[in-house]
Structures are given as structure tokens and as C-alpha cells.
Amino acid sequence: MIPVFKPSYGEEELEALREPFRTGWLGLGPQTKEFEDRFAELIGVPHAIGVNSATAALHLAFMLAGIEGKEVITTSMTFVSTNHAILYNNGIPVFADIEPDTLNINADDIKRKITEQTRALVVVHYGGHACDMSAIMELAEKHNLIVIEDCAHACGGMYKDQMLGSLGHFGCYSFHAVKNLATGDGGMITTKSSESDAKLRQIRWLGITRGTWDRSERKGYAWEYDVEDVGLKCHMNDITAAIGLVQLAKLEQMNNRRRHLAERYSNLLADVRWIKTPVEKEYTKSAWHNYVIKVTDPNDRNPLMDYLKAKGISTGMHYIPNHLYQMYRPYVNGSVPITEAVWHHLITLPLFPDLTDEQQDIIVEEIRGFKHS
């Protein structure tokens, strides 16, 4: 089977693991610190805090945003982590509709759904394509709202001349095995605030004021510390960070390969009239985490996916809108007609750096063959 996603690993990642095994420092330590520093430099922010998942990153960012009992405007077209993190913090998700072409949250609908109870906005850069950040940040500034960028799809993507994750108050990234920068699991939070940086470092490690590596950098080992918060246990470790450092060095190359494949898909499928290919607007340089087509007739969606599976090609569907899940039904507090219509048309095609042009030709050929089968 040609998979939908696949991490791009080589001997460099295996070699990088020698250092933490050599030193015996496998937990939160020097590799994590180096990865954080280099990641912050890439994104163009002063601070990056390594955690064990993007879910944890979102959880912590919402903690600092102070959303308990407050509304958070969000999208339903996302993985449930985005909205679970609101509920972890006793916030109230308010679903805004999406743009039909990018599948990103619609700034005009955000504006319509802001109330006196709104505390924050979370924007998901779907597929690595930037949301309309100028309009969103203008709304946030006007209404004094915290903006959290969910960059789980968007590592290395840009809005105009800025890296995604550097525009809002917090950027939250995923390094899950299927993501653009893949460490098996892991995540990162970026922020411009030194105060937030210090707080996040404490909360990710149970509220402890000085982590083990911080206490070991002196001569000998300083055992004393204080505990100032009821924090969580969700820090990154040096095994994932060692892999992350190699992946970070390869990120631009891997994303360029994704862009090549995305452009090639669009060109090869341009004359297939019963399919709409994804867009890339002039204000973004997409990270192209996924390549999502829309079938004109929603009745073609499942049969096409089954047909491709029989031909040895895996596909996906991203996503079932969150507000349709049973547990989110109590939070349906307004209409999202585009979200409810468009998801029936979506199919995610294979896209990963090691996908060959020859494999892509087979995928396109079989898509074309579907209507003739």
C-alpha cells in the first residue's frame, strides 16, 4: 500500500540517538535545550518550550490564556486535540465557520461570534495553509483577545514574510510521526513573552521551579527547588529532541519536496472536472502537510476511497467536524453551514517527502480510472 503519510528518516536520525544513549541523559536535558533554541531561531521568536505533544502544547497555552468559564472561538474542522484542550481548561468552545477553499477559520464569522465572554481565539492552519492572520490579529487587538496558533500542520509554513507560530500570542506544534517534522511524538510552544516562557517551563514539569538539567549545569548536583504551581508532567525528552534536531535541519528540504508534489498533483489533476484541487493564496507559503481534494459529488467520496484502496493506495479524510461528535453537541451554539457541507466532499491523498513521482503518477492514473471503472 502507498500510505497517506510516512516520516522521512535516514541514518542521521539513528546516529543522533547515540548522544543521549552515550551520556545516559534521556529525559529533559541538553538535547531538548538545543532543540528549543534552534526551533525558536527558525520561527523568529525568543522562546520555544518543548513538550510531549501538540495536545499538551495547546493545553498549556490555554492555561496561560486564562479561559476558565470564558468562550474561545475555534474551528470544528480540526483534530479533536484543538477543542479538547479548551475543555481541559473549563473553557467554552464557540464554533466559527470556515472558508470553503482553504478550510481555514473564517475571520468574518469570528467577528460575528465575538461576545463579552470571549477570551481567546484558536486558529488552525489547515494543511499548513495560513489563516488570514492580518484580519484575525486586528480583531484580537480590537477586542483584547489572546490568539493561539494551532500549527500542528504548519511547521515551516509562512504568512507573508513571517513564520506561522510567530504571529499570535502562542504557537503550538506537533512532531507526531505523520507531521512535517516528525520525532515519533512531541510538541513545542512558541511565545514572545519571557514571563510566559518561565511559566510554561514550570507548568510542563509539575510546577517545579528548577528542572533537573537546570540543577545539573552547575558543578555537582543542586538538589533544592521549590514547587509554585500544580503543573503537569508533559515535558519533552532528549530522545525525541535528538531526532528533532536532525529533522529540523532537513525541514526546508522536506517541505520543498512536499511543495513539489503538491504542485505536481494540481497540474496532473487540473483537467479532472469532477475534482477540485486545493488552493494556495498569495499571502501564504504553505507547509503542505496534507493534500486534500474535493469531489464535486459527495456520493463519489467513499466509493473513490474504496476503489483506491483496492488498487493499493491509502487515503484519509480530515476531518469529521468536531461539533458533530456526541460530546460536542452541547457546545453547538451557532450555525457553521460551510463546515457541514464541505466535509462530505473531502479526500486526503498520499503526501510525504519520500513519495516518488512514479508513485504519484500511479495515484493520479487510478483517480482518473475511477470514472471509467
Number of C-alpha atoms within 10 A of each C-alpha: 10 20 15 18 23 18 18 19 16 10 7 11 17 12 12 17 17 13 15 20 12 9 8 10 16 20 18 22 21 19 24 26 19 16 24 23 17 17 24 22 13 13 23 19 19 16 21 27 25 30 31 21 25 27 26 26 32 28 23 26 28 27 19 15 20 15 22 17 14 17 22 28 25 26 29 27 26 23 17 17 18 26 27 18 22 25 19 14 20 17 23 21 29 22 26 27 25 25 16 14 14 20 25 26 28 21 23 15 16 22 16 9 18 21 11 8 12 22 24 24 27 24 26 28 29 25 24 28 30 30 26 18 19 13 14 21 20 13 19 20 11 9 16 13 19 24 26 26 29 28 28 30 27 31 29 25 26 23 22 14 9 14 20 32 31 20 22 22 19 28 29 33 29 30 25 19 16 20 23 33 34 24 26 17 19 27 28 28 31 30 27 19 14 11 9 18 17 13 18 25 22 23 23 23 23 18 20 19 19 18 17 18 17 14 15 14 12 9 7 8 12 14 10 9 12 9 14 13 14 12 18 16 14 20 25 26 22 24 23 26 31 25 23 28 22 21 24 22 13 15 19 17 13 21 22 15 19 24 20 14 22 21 15 15 22 17 11 14 19 12 10 13 9 13 17 19 17 20 15 15 15 8 15 20 22 26 28 28 28 27 24 26 20 21 20 16 11 15 11 16 17 15 12 18 21 13 17 21 14 11 14 14 20 20 20 16 17 16 17 18 19 22 24 12 11 8 9 17 11 10 12 14 13 11 11 18 11 13 25 17 11 20 19 20 20 22 21 19 25 22 26 26 20 15 19 13 13 8 14 19 14 16 21 15 13 19 18 14 12 14 10 7 7
